[in-house]
């Protein structure tokens, strides 16, 4: 809602107006691109009047009679580039939207550039959008995709981290959470685990919310925010937890569809990139191997199959794809049968009476064609994605890993020794083995004795594992 409002020059879009939208250009940086791409497709942008969407730092030609909507982070180089656009008089008017709040000094830089370029009248609006988070689903968001290692678990837990770096990381996290609550129009009740990074985030966020509420005139939580957020007495609960509480889970091999796609395939911002496997036909000796085609698919909320099955265990998903395919084929055969009946010559008495019944049927068949095609597209998409996942499961024995780790984490008896798993040359990559062992190490009540540990280390080394994670976890434990 916030994005659509922004693209409509920061006035809420009117539902029933039939008029054409105003044609405009959208200019974003990488951050803006990441925020928009999971939510709005190119078609939806076009429906809102966006004819061109370009990266801020690409070579852009002047389009003098079109308004431009900017959606960028308020960084030094972005501000410089906006000033340059003003000087070059690229567009008719400029709507500047900053993903998180812009500082006073940077605003003054833009103002100076506008005066220098004689373009003050053309800067139509400057807005802080407070949209510095990426929404992937109706009820899931992440903080950032660009330079995401900056706010990762590793970044916070590095032994050589300086206080200033820690402050920067905390500020980044707090800024994103603050933006999220501004967009939600609600002030949370904050709970956190004590004495951890979570507490630092909580204290900073609390301070930022209070400062904003103290300034009654400019408060983001009153007045014409996106809803009547200020009147709701139901405040959401924000629970901040430190990852250290439960380190085994992120290492665990998964068994549900969405988690598997995320674990074994290249899956970012709801888009999965696959390499198509070249056909089995052998290439003649000496010929270049065929180049693999890369395909990317969007797994979005409009994809019914994905919505229904992303949380299902993988074997169920494979079955469902099969069922969908069968029901699709039945529908397709029906359409083919009707077509062949229509082609019957008129001499046959029976055919004429069949025709009149079938005309109605055919009409309904034809009207359901677009639906059929969409169904076919989704079946193909999930067949390809599921096949790619299955190849990984087979080649790395992920099902065995999953079951074994489940047993370790639920403290039930193990049917096979850990050493056998690690030294089995067919089971998985070195990384899989390391993950398995770390889960065992984290979950065990008492650490394995030195003699056992040496034995495990040797087996891991033989399997080609990097032992650095183990020494970290050992120290951590």
Number of C-alpha atoms within 10 A of each C-alpha: 9 17 15 16 14 20 24 19 21 17 11 14 16 9 6 6 8 7 6 9 14 14 17 25 21 21 23 25 17 15 19 23 17 19 25 17 16 20 18 13 11 14 10 12 17 16 13 18 18 21 14 14 18 15 17 20 14 9 8 12 9 13 14 12 12 16 22 27 25 27 30 25 23 18 12 10 11 16 19 15 13 20 20 16 19 25 16 12 17 19 21 19 22 25 22 22 28 22 24 20 17 19 10 8 9 15 13 11 14 19 16 14 20 21 13 13 16 13 17 17 11 16 19 15 13 15 18 16 22 23 27 27 24 24 22 18 15 8 6 8 12 16 19 20 17 10 9 11 12 17 19 11 12 10 16 18 12 9 8 8 11 10 9 9 13 17 14 13 18 20 17 18 20 21 22 22 21 22 20 20 18 21 21 16 20 22 23 15 12 16 14 18 15 13 9 14 18 18 18 19 22 21 13 17 21 18 12 14 18 13 12 15 16 10 10 12 10 11 16 20 24 18 14 10 16 16 15 13 20 15 11 11 9 11 12 13 11 14 13 17 16 16 14 11 8 11 15 19 12 12 16 19 23 24 21 17 23 19 17 22 19 15 17 17 17 13 19 14 19 17 15 17 15 18 14 13 12 12 9 6 6 9 11 8 7 6 7 8 11 11 10 12 11 10 11 15 16 16 22 17 16 9 13 12 19 18 14 11 18 17 14 15 16 22 13 13 22 17 11 16 19 14 13 15 17 12 10 16 14 10 14 15 11 13 18 12 11 16 14 9 14 17 10 12 10 11 8 9 9 9 16 15 10 12 18 10 10 18 14 10 14 18 10 12 20 12 10 13 14 11 11 17 13 12 18 15 12 21 20 14 17 19 17 16 19 19 13 18 19 19 12 15 18 13 12 16 17 21 15 16 23 15 14 22 25 16 15 18 16 9 13 10 9 12 8 9 9 16 14 11 19 24 17 13 12 11 19 21 16 18 14 19 23 21 20 23 22 19 22 21 20 19 18 13 9 8 14 13 8 9 9 12 13 12 12 18 17 14 19 21 15 13 19 14 18 13 12 8 12 16 10 10 14 12 7 9 9
